[in-house]
Amino acid sequence: MLKGIVAGLITLISLNAAAGPREQAKRIHDRLAGIPPTEAILADMEADIASGDALAAAYTAMDNDAFYSVTLKNWVTPWTNEPMTVFAPLNDYTATVIGMIRDDVDIREMLYGNVIYTAPGQGLPAYSNSNNNHYEQMELQRLPLGTVLQQATQTSVTGLEAEATAGVLTTRQAAKAFLIDGTNRAQFRFALLNHFCGDLEPLKDIERSADRIRQDVSRSPGGDSRIFMNSCYGCHAGMDAFIGSFAYYDYVYDMDNDPDGENGQLVYNSQGVTDPETGTRVVAKYHNNKFNFPGGYITEDDSWENYWRKGPNQLIGWDDSLPGTGNGAKSMGMELSHSARFSRCQVEKVFENVCLRPPVDANDRAQINSMITSLANNGYQLKRTFAESAVYCMGE
């Protein structure tokens, strides 16, 4: 029995080692599109690989709509909901990332651009700020996302003023998932999970200033201040300083008749709008539980500051050309997406998605570093990263 297994493994290794251009072409297509290529496409890709242009073969595979409607949709969808499940409807967050990758838009703008993708002229319900019907029908009708999606500005589609737009962070789906109820901190935490490839805990730093930690955070949970100092302080010091950027945003819905918020919408307090509870543009949730610690930070505007530019988290690789402080979600999203950690996270996620495994050895890590450099040198076009990953793994 054991001999048979060993023999099978040796045969498999031998086949992989001997994989020629045709086998490599099929593997690239399978990894990127998730379906077998036609004979004509396979022959075209085989010829490219044989001539030394495997990257062209990968781009040919990505011409198949399954790359957009299946591979990318399944890759992005978990970022758009708190359970982080792929089994969620198509939405404006997912569609926008797919469109940006297809069109080779600088992927960093995903967190700060005035951009959204819809499918006008397809007989679909119009985009709505209060439902997801446009995208759900797009998916039900199995429209080819690689073809029908068209780029527009959030300002023209949703009416959000330009300075309030922050890429996917200000899509309706992001608001429904991460700005609903609560304190808006979920928006920042899931931005880290999805775009920094890590949670808050590894970024905990108890040496940062506590001056931006809000009033709702008790300094003595259960009467024990040590819990705050050892468990709460390190995360909130950095997070609360960042999430002031979303102080003018909320997701509003009818809690009595629509408890899941399916028909709610993103609301932004523009200049001149005053929240009746706070007396400023700041939404009421930023003053929740203000008597937990009355001496805590009172949010009066949408200013933010990156305290992690000092201490151990400076290793995230912040962009020195940016000030590290500002007002609003747009500048905060730029701070995150212009970091080295953001680029590495995107590349590592693509590698794992295409190669069906995380990087495991020195060769893989060298490839990751090479693709990070390539991403920066090629206008942050993430589609190229998919192609490079497929070429690297075409012999596996």
C-alpha positions in Angstrom: 0.0 0.0 0.0 2.7 2.5 1.1 4.8 1.5 -2.0 1.9 2.3 -4.2 1.4 5.7 -2.6 5.1 6.6 -3.0 5.1 5.4 -6.6 2.1 7.6 -7.3 3.7 10.6 -5.8 6.9 10.0 -7.8 4.8 9.8 -10.9 3.0 13.0 -10.1 6.2 14.9 -9.4 7.7 13.5 -12.6 4.6 14.7 -14.6 4.8 18.2 -13.1 8.5 18.4 -13.8 8.0 17.3 -17.4 5.0 19.6 -18.0 5.3 21.2 -21.4 3.8 24.4 -22.7 0.5 22.8 -23.4 0.1 21.5 -19.9 1.3 24.8 -18.4 -1.2 26.7 -20.6 -4.0 24.6 -19.3 -2.9 25.0 -15.7 -2.8 28.8 -16.1 -6.3 28.9 -17.6 -7.7 26.5 -15.0 -6.2 28.6 -12.1 -7.3 32.0 -13.5 -10.7 31.2 -15.1 -11.6 28.1 -13.2 -12.7 26.3 -16.3 -10.9 24.5 -19.2 -10.0 26.6 -22.2 -11.3 25.9 -25.7 -8.9 24.1 -28.1 -8.2 27.4 -30.0 -7.4 29.3 -26.8 -5.3 26.5 -25.5 -3.3 26.4 -28.7 -2.8 30.2 -28.6 -1.6 30.1 -25.0 0.7 27.2 -25.7 2.3 29.1 -28.5 2.9 32.1 -26.3 4.5 29.9 -23.6 6.6 28.1 -26.1 7.9 31.5 -27.4 8.8 32.6 -23.9 5.8 34.9 -23.3 3.9 33.1 -20.6 2.6 36.4 -19.3 0.7 36.9 -22.6 -0.8 33.5 -22.1 -2.1 34.5 -18.7 -3.7 37.6 -20.0 -5.4 35.5 -22.7 -6.9 33.3 -19.9 -8.1 36.4 -18.1 -10.1 37.4 -21.2 -12.5 34.7 -20.3 -15.4 36.2 -18.4 -15.2 33.5 -15.7 -12.1 35.2 -14.4 -14.4 38.2 -13.5 -17.7 36.6 -12.8 -16.4 33.6 -10.8 -12.8 33.9 -9.8 -12.8 37.6 -8.8 -16.3 37.6 -7.5 -15.5 34.8 -5.1 -12.2 36.3 -4.2 -13.7 39.8 -3.3 -17.1 38.9 -1.8 -15.8 37.8 1.6 -14.4 41.3 2.1 -17.9 42.8 1.9 -19.6 41.2 4.9 -18.8 40.6 8.6 -19.1 36.8 8.4 -16.5 37.0 5.6 -18.4 34.5 3.6 -18.3 34.0 -0.2 -22.0 33.1 -0.1 -23.3 36.7 -0.4 -25.0 38.5 -3.2 -23.1 40.5 -5.7 -23.0 44.2 -4.5 -21.4 47.5 -5.3 -18.3 46.8 -3.2 -17.6 43.6 -5.1 -18.5 45.0 -8.5 -16.2 48.0 -8.0 -13.2 46.0 -7.1 -13.8 43.7 -10.1 -14.1 46.6 -12.4 -11.0 48.3 -11.1 -8.9 45.1 -11.7 -10.4 44.7 -15.2 -9.6 48.3 -16.1 -6.1 48.3 -14.6 -7.0 51.2 -12.2 -4.5 51.9 -9.5 -5.7 49.4 -6.9 -4.8 51.8 -4.1 -7.7 53.9 -5.2 -9.9 51.1 -3.9 -9.8 52.9 -0.5 -10.1 56.5 -1.6 -11.2 56.9 -5.2 -14.4 58.6 -6.3 -15.3 55.4 -8.2 -18.1 52.9 -8.5 -19.1 50.3 -11.1 -22.6 49.6 -12.3 -24.2 48.0 -15.4 -26.3 50.6 -17.1 -28.3 49.8 -20.3 -28.8 46.1 -19.4 -32.5 46.3 -18.5 -31.6 46.1 -14.8 -33.3 48.0 -11.9 -31.5 51.3 -11.6 -28.8 51.6 -8.9 -30.5 52.5 -5.6 -29.1 54.0 -2.4 -31.6 51.9 -0.5 -31.5 48.4 -2.0 -29.1 46.0 -3.8 -31.5 45.0 -6.6 -29.3 46.3 -9.4 -26.5 43.9 -8.5 -28.7 41.0 -7.4 -30.5 41.0 -10.8 -27.1 41.3 -12.5 -26.1 38.1 -10.8 -29.4 36.3 -11.3 -29.3 37.1 -15.0 -25.7 35.9 -15.1 -24.6 38.9 -17.0 -20.8 38.8 -17.9 -19.1 41.1 -15.4 -16.1 41.4 -17.6 -18.2 43.1 -20.2 -21.2 44.9 -18.6 -19.6 46.7 -15.7 -18.9 50.4 -16.4 -17.0 52.8 -14.4 -18.6 55.9 -12.9 -18.1 58.3 -10.0 -19.9 57.8 -6.7 -20.8 61.5 -7.0 -22.8 60.9 -10.1 -24.4 57.5 -9.1 -25.0 57.8 -5.4 -25.0 61.6 -4.9 -22.1 61.5 -2.4 -20.1 64.6 -2.6 -16.6 64.1 -4.0 -14.6 64.9 -0.9 -16.7 62.3 1.1 -16.0 59.4 -1.3 -13.4 56.8 -0.2 -13.6 54.0 -2.8 -15.2 50.8 -1.6 -15.3 52.1 2.0 -18.1 54.4 1.0 -20.1 52.0 -1.1 -23.6 51.1 0.2 -22.5 47.5 0.9 -19.6 48.6 3.1 -21.9 50.9 5.0 -24.5 48.1 5.4 -21.9 45.7 6.7 -19.6 47.9 8.8 -21.3 51.2 9.5 -24.6 49.8 10.7 -25.3 50.5 14.4 -22.3 50.2 16.6 -19.6 52.9 16.7 -18.2 52.8 13.2 -15.1 51.0 14.5 -16.0 47.9 12.5 -15.2 49.9 9.3 -11.6 50.3 10.4 -11.2 46.8 11.8 -12.5 45.1 8.6 -10.4 47.4 6.5 -7.4 46.0 8.3 -8.6 42.4 8.0 -9.4 42.8 4.3 -6.6 45.1 3.1 -3.8 44.6 5.6 -4.3 40.9 6.0 -4.4 41.1 9.8 -6.5 42.0 12.8 -6.0 44.7 15.4 -4.4 42.4 18.0 -0.9 42.2 16.4 -0.9 46.0 16.0 -1.5 46.6 19.7 0.8 49.3 21.1 0.4 50.4 24.6 3.0 53.2 24.2 0.8 55.4 22.0 -1.1 58.3 23.4 -4.6 57.6 24.8 -5.9 61.1 24.1 -8.1 59.9 21.2 -9.8 57.0 23.0 -13.5 57.8 23.2 -15.8 58.1 26.1 -17.5 54.8 25.5 -14.4 52.8 26.4 -14.4 52.1 30.2 -11.0 52.7 31.8 -11.9 50.1 34.5 -13.9 47.3 32.8 -15.5 45.3 35.6 -13.8 47.6 38.1 -10.3 46.4 37.0 -8.2 49.1 35.3 -5.6 46.4 34.4 -8.0 45.0 31.8 -8.1 48.4 30.1 -4.3 48.9 30.2 -3.4 45.4 29.0 -6.3 44.5 26.7 -8.1 47.6 25.5 -5.6 50.5 25.5 -3.2 49.1 22.9 -5.8 48.7 20.2 -8.0 51.7 20.9 -5.2 54.2 21.1 -4.4 53.6 17.4 -7.9 52.7 16.1 -9.8 55.5 17.7 -7.3 58.0 16.3 -8.0 56.7 12.8 -11.8 56.2 12.9 -12.6 59.8 13.6 -12.4 59.9 9.8 -15.9 58.4 9.6 -17.5 60.7 12.2 -19.9 62.1 9.6 -21.1 58.7 8.2 -23.9 56.4 9.3 -26.1 53.6 7.9 -29.7 54.6 8.5 -32.6 52.1 8.3 -36.0 51.3 9.8 -35.2 49.2 12.8 -38.8 48.2 13.4 -39.8 47.1 9.9 -36.4 46.3 8.4 -34.3 44.9 11.3 -31.6 43.6 9.0 -31.2 46.9 7.2 -31.8 45.5 3.8 -33.4 48.8 2.7 -31.2 51.2 4.6 -28.7 53.6 3.1 -25.5 55.4 3.7 -25.9 58.9 5.1 -23.2 61.6 5.2 -23.6 64.8 7.2 -22.5 67.5 4.7 -21.4 71.0 5.6 -24.3 72.8 7.3 -26.0 69.6 8.5 -26.2 69.3 12.3 -26.9 66.1 14.3 -29.5 67.0 16.9 -27.8 64.9 19.6 -24.2 66.1 19.1 -24.9 69.6 17.9 -22.2 69.2 15.2 -21.8 67.2 12.0 -20.7 64.2 14.0 -23.3 61.4 14.0 -24.8 60.5 17.3 -23.2 57.0 17.6 -19.8 58.7 18.3 -21.3 59.9 21.6 -22.7 56.5 22.6 -22.1 55.5 26.2 -20.4 58.8 26.9 -20.8 58.3 30.7 -18.6 55.2 30.6 -15.7 57.5 31.0 -16.7 61.2 30.7 -13.1 62.3 30.6 -12.5 60.4 27.4 -12.2 61.9 23.9 -15.2 63.8 22.6 -15.4 63.6 18.8 -16.2 67.1 17.4 -15.1 66.7 13.8 -13.8 64.1 11.3 -10.1 64.6 12.0 -7.9 61.6 12.3 -4.2 60.9 13.0 -2.0 57.9 12.5 -0.3 57.3 15.8 1.2 54.1 14.3 3.8 56.1 12.4 5.8 55.8 15.5 6.7 52.7 17.5 6.7 49.2 16.2 3.9 49.8 13.7 6.1 52.1 11.6 7.2 48.8 10.1 3.9 48.8 8.2 5.8 51.1 5.8 3.8 54.3 5.8 4.2 56.7 2.8 6.5 59.5 3.9 5.1 61.8 1.3 1.7 61.8 3.2 1.2 63.9 6.3 -0.1 61.0 8.5 -3.1 63.1 9.6 -6.1 64.7 8.0 -9.9 65.0 7.8 -12.3 62.5 6.4 -12.4 59.0 5.1 -10.7 59.8 1.8 -7.4 60.9 3.2 -7.5 58.1 5.8 -8.1 55.5 3.1 -5.1 56.9 1.2 -3.0 56.6 4.3 -3.8 52.9 4.5 -3.6 52.0 0.8 -0.3 53.9 0.2 1.4 51.7 2.8 3.8 48.9 2.1 1.6 46.5 4.1 -1.4 47.2 1.8 0.6 46.2 -1.3 2.0 43.1 0.3 -1.4 42.0 1.5 -2.9 42.3 -2.0 0.0 40.4 -3.6 -0.1 37.6 -1.0 -3.9 37.2 -1.3 -3.5 36.9 -5.1 -0.7 34.4 -4.8 -2.7 32.2 -2.5 -5.8 32.5 -4.6 -4.0 31.5 -7.9 -1.5 29.0 -6.5 -4.0 27.5 -4.1 -1.5 27.7 -1.2 0.3 30.4 0.8 4.0 31.1 0.2 6.0 28.3 1.9 9.7 28.7 1.1 12.4 31.1 0.1 11.5 30.9 -3.6 7.9 31.7 -2.9 8.9 34.7 -0.7 11.3 35.9 -3.4 8.4 35.7 -5.9 6.1 37.7 -3.5 8.8 40.4 -3.2 9.3 40.5 -6.9 5.6 40.9 -7.5 5.3 43.7 -5.0 8.0 45.6 -6.8 6.3 44.9 -10.1 3.0 46.1 -8.8 4.6 49.5 -7.9 6.5 49.7 -11.2 3.4 49.0 -13.3 0.9 51.5 -11.9 -0.5 49.2 -9.2 -2.4 47.1 -11.8 -3.5 44.1 -9.8 -4.5 42.1 -12.9 -0.8 41.8 -13.7 -0.2 40.3 -10.3 -2.8 37.6 -11.1 -0.9 36.9 -14.3 2.5 36.8 -12.7 1.2 34.4 -10.0 -0.3 32.1 -12.6 3.0 32.0 -14.5 5.0 31.3 -11.4 2.7 28.4 -10.4 2.2 27.0 -13.9 4.6 24.1 -13.3 2.8 22.9 -10.1 
